């Protein structure tokens, strides 16, 4: 079963760009795909996550926000493998 992650992001957000880059090796290690969504393109997402971006999600589960928590993300991904 492929792991599908979602990164809620903004184009002008340097923290978002940093998390996206930092996530690449982990996604490759665990065979995960990452979909980057602009939080501002969806009023519902913007209302829910506006101040938290970047936010890394697996389905409805929030893995981390603001910065990639590599240890927590690695533990989470290992648990769903």
N, C-alpha and C positions, 0 to 999 in steps of 0.2 A: 504494500500500500504506500503510495507516494505521500510525502508530507508536503502540505500546501500551507505556506505562511503568507501573511499579509502585513505589509509595512505601510502604515498610515503616515503620510508625509506631506510636505509643502515644498514647492519648487524653490522658494527663497530661504529655506530653513537650513542653516549650516549643520545643526545637530542631526537633521534628517539625512542629509547627504553623508555625514560621518557614520551614522548607524547603517545605512545602506551598504557602504564600502566595507565596514567591519563585519557585516553579516555574510558576505560572500564566502569566506573560507568555511564557516560553520555550515552554511547551506550545502556547499559542495561535499563536506565530510559526511553529512547525514542524508545526502540525496534529496534535499528539500528544494522545492521551487518557491520563489518569492515573487509575489505580486505587489507592486508599489501602487498605492492609491492616493490621489491628491485629496486630502481631507476636505478641502474647500470646494470640491466639485459635488459634494453630497451634503445637503443641509442637515440630514440626520446624523451623519458622521461628524460633521463640524460641531453640532450642538453637543454631542456626547464626548468628543475627544479634543476639542479646540485647544485647550491649554496644556494638553499632555503630549502632543506630537514631538518627536516621532513615537509611534506606538507599534510594537510588534505583536501580532495576533496569530493564534492558531485557531481557526474557527471563531468562536466567541470568547476564547480564553486569552486574556492579556498576559503575555510573557514578560514584557518589560516596556518601559517608556523613558523618554529623555535621552538615555544612553543605553547601548547594548550591554546588558549584564551577561557577559560571556559564560560565566559559571552557571548561572541560573538557566540560561538558554540551552547550554549543553546538557544539563541535567534533565530539563523538560524534554528535549528531543530524544535523549536516550530512553526516557520513560515511555515514549509513545511509539518507539521503533517496533 
